[in-house]
Amino acid sequence: MTASISSSADDPERRMHARRALHAAIRARWSKFTDFEVGALANTSDLVSQVAIKYGLELSRARRDVEDLLKGRKI
């Protein structure tokens, strides 16, 4: 009998926890976002655009800030 070992990417509970942690990090960094707005983000580009708009930043600056926060994670 072989035991099935699932990776963290396959574990729905871990994905949900990681997503919640990422949303909390976004809200902590950019407090002008509501929970609904963070939940509605489709991808990194959406976050970059919204950060630029809400905080009056140039896209290049917003992109650097977002990439620094995400550190390789995906929305």
N, CA and C atoms as an extended XYZ file, in Angstrom:
225
Properties=species:S:1:pos:R:3:atomname:S:1:resname:S:1:resid:I:1 pbc="F F F"
N         0.843       -1.175        0.000 N   MET     1
C         0.000        0.000        0.000 CA  MET     1
C         0.889        1.239        0.000 C   MET     1
N         0.605        2.161       -0.895 N   THR     2
C         1.398        3.363       -1.044 CA  THR     2
C         0.634        4.560       -0.487 C   THR     2
N         1.278        5.330        0.347 N   ALA     3
C         0.658        6.530        0.901 CA  ALA     3
C         0.772        7.664       -0.099 C   ALA     3
N        -0.264        8.426       -0.201 N   SER     4
C        -0.259        9.576       -1.103 CA  SER     4
C         0.243       10.802       -0.351 C   SER     4
N         1.247       11.421       -0.895 N   ILE     5
C         1.809       12.623       -0.280 CA  ILE     5
C         1.496       13.795       -1.194 C   ILE     5
N         0.790       14.782       -0.678 N   SER     6
C         0.449       15.948       -1.498 CA  SER     6
C         1.396       17.084       -1.173 C   SER     6
N         1.752       17.821       -2.186 N   SER     7
C         2.610       18.984       -1.973 CA  SER     7
C         1.779       20.129       -1.418 C   SER     7
N         2.442       21.142       -0.918 N   SER     8
C         1.718       22.284       -0.357 CA  SER     8
C         0.876       22.978       -1.410 C   SER     8
N         1.277       22.896       -2.672 N   ALA     9
C         0.500       23.523       -3.745 CA  ALA     9
C        -0.811       22.798       -3.959 C   ALA     9
N        -0.870       21.514       -3.577 N   ASP    10
C        -2.087       20.725       -3.757 CA  ASP    10
C        -2.989       20.758       -2.541 C   ASP    10
N        -2.540       21.318       -1.462 N   ASP    11
C        -3.297       21.328       -0.220 CA  ASP    11
C        -4.166       22.579       -0.152 C   ASP    11
N        -5.484       22.420       -0.316 N   PRO    12
C        -6.373       23.595       -0.320 CA  PRO    12
C        -6.291       24.430        0.953 C   PRO    12
N        -6.120       23.769        2.089 N   GLU    13
C        -6.050       24.515        3.344 CA  GLU    13
C        -4.799       25.398        3.389 C   GLU    13
N        -3.679       24.869        2.929 N   ARG    14
C        -2.444       25.659        2.898 CA  ARG    14
C        -2.542       26.801        1.899 C   ARG    14
N        -3.147       26.548        0.749 N   ARG    15
C        -3.337       27.625       -0.243 CA  ARG    15
C        -4.204       28.732        0.327 C   ARG    15
N        -5.283       28.343        1.021 N   MET    16
C        -6.178       29.336        1.610 CA  MET    16
C        -5.436       30.143        2.675 C   MET    16
N        -4.640       29.471        3.505 N   HIS    17
C        -3.869       30.166        4.539 CA  HIS    17
C        -2.865       31.133        3.902 C   HIS    17
N        -2.178       30.680        2.855 N   ALA    18
C        -1.197       31.524        2.163 CA  ALA    18
C        -1.879       32.734        1.535 C   ALA    18
N        -3.053       32.518        0.953 N   ARG    19
C        -3.798       33.617        0.331 CA  ARG    19
C        -4.221       34.637        1.383 C   ARG    19
N        -4.718       34.152        2.517 N   ARG    20
C        -5.125       35.071        3.600 CA  ARG    20
C        -3.931       35.855        4.124 C   ARG    20
N        -2.795       35.192        4.260 N   ALA    21
C        -1.592       35.868        4.741 CA  ALA    21
C        -1.145       36.944        3.757 C   ALA    21
N        -1.223       36.632        2.470 N   LEU    22
C        -0.854       37.611        1.451 CA  LEU    22
C        -1.813       38.797        1.481 C   LEU    22
N        -3.104       38.538        1.585 N   HIS    23
C        -4.081       39.632        1.651 CA  HIS    23
C        -3.834       40.502        2.879 C   HIS    23
N        -3.509       39.880        3.998 N   ALA    24
C        -3.215       40.644        5.214 CA  ALA    24
C        -1.964       41.501        5.027 C   ALA    24
N        -0.961       40.964        4.343 N   ALA    25
C         0.266       41.728        4.092 CA  ALA    25
C        -0.017       42.921        3.183 C   ALA    25
N        -0.866       42.718        2.193 N   ILE    26
C        -1.231       43.821        1.289 CA  ILE    26
C        -1.966       44.898        2.070 C   ILE    26
N        -2.938       44.500        2.885 N   ARG    27
C        -3.705       45.476        3.675 CA  ARG    27
C        -2.817       46.193        4.689 C   ARG    27
N        -1.844       45.486        5.259 N   ALA    28
C        -0.943       46.113        6.230 CA  ALA    28
C        -0.053       47.144        5.550 C   ALA    28
N         0.383       46.856        4.347 N   ARG    29
C         1.279       47.763        3.614 CA  ARG    29
C         0.524       48.942        3.017 C   ARG    29
N        -0.660       48.672        2.463 N   TRP    30
C        -1.454       49.707        1.792 CA  TRP    30
C        -2.840       49.738        2.419 C   TRP    30
N        -2.990       50.530        3.445 N   SER    31
C        -4.221       50.548        4.240 CA  SER    31
C        -5.426       51.160        3.529 C   SER    31
N        -5.209       51.794        2.391 N   LYS    32
C        -6.340       52.366        1.653 CA  LYS    32
C        -7.173       51.300        0.946 C   LYS    32
N        -6.672       50.069        0.893 N   PHE    33
C        -7.415       48.982        0.267 CA  PHE    33
C        -8.401       48.377        1.247 C   PHE    33
N        -9.596       48.064        0.753 N   THR    34
C       -10.570       47.337        1.554 CA  THR    34
C       -10.339       45.839        1.352 C   THR    34
N       -10.923       45.036        2.226 N   ASP    35
C       -10.838       43.583        2.059 CA  ASP    35
C       -11.432       43.168        0.714 C   ASP    35
N       -12.532       43.800        0.336 N   PHE    36
C       -13.173       43.483       -0.938 CA  PHE    36
C       -12.248       43.786       -2.109 C   PHE    36
N       -11.596       44.939       -2.089 N   GLU    37
C       -10.698       45.314       -3.180 CA  GLU    37
C        -9.525       44.338       -3.298 C   GLU    37
N        -8.966       43.950       -2.174 N   VAL    38
C        -7.840       43.004       -2.202 CA  VAL    38
C        -8.317       41.661       -2.745 C   VAL    38
N        -9.479       41.223       -2.318 N   GLY    39
C       -10.027       39.960       -2.798 CA  GLY    39
C       -10.359       39.969       -4.273 C   GLY    39
N       -10.620       41.142       -4.825 N   ALA    40
C       -10.985       41.260       -6.229 CA  ALA    40
C        -9.782       41.352       -7.162 C   ALA    40
N        -8.578       41.474       -6.608 N   LEU    41
C        -7.385       41.575       -7.454 CA  LEU    41
C        -7.194       40.269       -8.217 C   LEU    41
N        -7.014       40.386       -9.530 N   ALA    42
C        -6.871       39.196      -10.370 CA  ALA    42
C        -5.422       38.773      -10.531 C   ALA    42
N        -4.498       39.733      -10.460 N   ASN    43
C        -3.093       39.418      -10.695 CA  ASN    43
C        -2.220       40.561      -10.182 C   ASN    43
N        -0.941       40.385      -10.329 N   THR    44
C         0.017       41.383       -9.851 CA  THR    44
C        -0.155       42.721      -10.550 C   THR    44
N        -0.450       42.691      -11.837 N   SER    45
C        -0.642       43.937      -12.590 CA  SER    45
C        -1.793       44.754      -12.025 C   SER    45
N        -2.864       44.066      -11.621 N   ASP    46
C        -3.987       44.771      -10.986 CA  ASP    46
C        -3.529       45.492       -9.728 C   ASP    46
N        -2.752       44.794       -8.910 N   LEU    47
C        -2.267       45.417       -7.670 CA  LEU    47
C        -1.370       46.603       -7.972 C   LEU    47
N        -0.478       46.459       -8.932 N   VAL    48
C         0.413       47.567       -9.310 CA  VAL    48
C        -0.416       48.778       -9.735 C   VAL    48
N        -1.395       48.556      -10.598 N   SER    49
C        -2.238       49.662      -11.082 CA  SER    49
C        -2.990       50.333       -9.944 C   SER    49
N        -3.561       49.522       -9.064 N   GLN    50
C        -4.343       50.078       -7.964 CA  GLN    50
C        -3.469       50.826       -6.953 C   GLN    50
N        -2.282       50.318       -6.685 N   VAL    51
C        -1.358       51.024       -5.787 CA  VAL    51
C        -0.985       52.368       -6.403 C   VAL    51
N        -0.681       52.374       -7.694 N   ALA    52
C        -0.314       53.620       -8.375 CA  ALA    52
C        -1.449       54.636       -8.289 C   ALA    52
N        -2.665       54.186       -8.520 N   ILE    53
C        -3.824       55.088       -8.495 CA  ILE    53
C        -4.099       55.596       -7.083 C   ILE    53
N        -4.207       54.677       -6.126 N   LYS    54
C        -4.591       55.061       -4.758 CA  LYS    54
C        -3.543       55.909       -4.048 C   LYS    54
N        -2.269       55.696       -4.394 N   TYR    55
C        -1.203       56.404       -3.683 CA  TYR    55
C        -0.487       57.427       -4.545 C   TYR    55
N        -0.974       57.648       -5.765 N   GLY    56
C        -0.401       58.675       -6.626 CA  GLY    56
C         1.038       58.406       -7.014 C   GLY    56
N         1.376       57.157       -7.233 N   LEU    57
C         2.747       56.783       -7.584 CA  LEU    57
C         2.874       56.523       -9.081 C   LEU    57
N         4.081       56.677       -9.587 N   GLU    58
C         4.344       56.267      -10.962 CA  GLU    58
C         4.306       54.742      -10.999 C   GLU    58
N         3.941       54.187      -12.157 N   LEU    59
C         3.830       52.736      -12.278 CA  LEU    59
C         5.135       52.017      -11.934 C   LEU    59
N         6.264       52.591      -12.330 N   SER    60
C         7.547       51.933      -12.041 CA  SER    60
C         7.787       51.826      -10.540 C   SER    60
N         7.449       52.869       -9.814 N   ARG    61
C         7.612       52.856       -8.346 CA  ARG    61
C         6.632       51.873       -7.718 C   ARG    61
N         5.383       51.908       -8.170 N   ALA    62
C         4.370       50.993       -7.644 CA  ALA    62
C         4.778       49.548       -7.904 C   ALA    62
N         5.317       49.272       -9.102 N   ARG    63
C         5.748       47.918       -9.443 CA  ARG    63
C         6.863       47.447       -8.505 C   ARG    63
N         7.838       48.305       -8.243 N   ARG    64
C         8.925       47.946       -7.331 CA  ARG    64
C         8.392       47.649       -5.929 C   ARG    64
N         7.481       48.506       -5.458 N   ASP    65
C         6.913       48.315       -4.127 CA  ASP    65
C         6.134       47.004       -4.034 C   ASP    65
N         5.348       46.724       -5.065 N   VAL    66
C         4.550       45.494       -5.083 CA  VAL    66
C         5.463       44.271       -5.150 C   VAL    66
N         6.440       44.302       -6.028 N   GLU    67
C         7.359       43.157       -6.142 CA  GLU    67
C         8.115       42.927       -4.843 C   GLU    67
N         8.458       44.012       -4.148 N   ASP    68
C         9.132       43.884       -2.862 CA  ASP    68
C         8.242       43.191       -1.842 C   ASP    68
N         6.968       43.517       -1.837 N   LEU    69
C         6.038       42.895       -0.912 CA  LEU    69
C         5.751       41.435       -1.285 C   LEU    69
N         5.543       41.185       -2.549 N   LEU    70
C         5.155       39.841       -2.976 CA  LEU    70
C         6.300       38.835       -2.869 C   LEU    70
N         7.512       39.255       -3.149 N   LYS    71
C         8.682       38.364       -3.068 CA  LYS    71
C         8.429       37.029       -3.766 C   LYS    71
N         7.948       37.111       -4.999 N   GLY    72
C         7.740       35.910       -5.795 CA  GLY    72
C         6.381       35.250       -5.647 C   GLY    72
N         5.601       35.679       -4.653 N   ARG    73
C         4.271       35.104       -4.494 CA  ARG    73
C         3.347       35.632       -5.564 C   ARG    73
N         2.315       34.893       -5.871 N   LYS    74
C         1.328       35.322       -6.857 CA  LYS    74
C         0.007       35.604       -6.175 C   LYS    74
N        -0.682       36.566       -6.716 N   ILE    75
C        -1.998       36.922       -6.173 CA  ILE    75
C        -3.020       35.903       -6.627 C   ILE    75
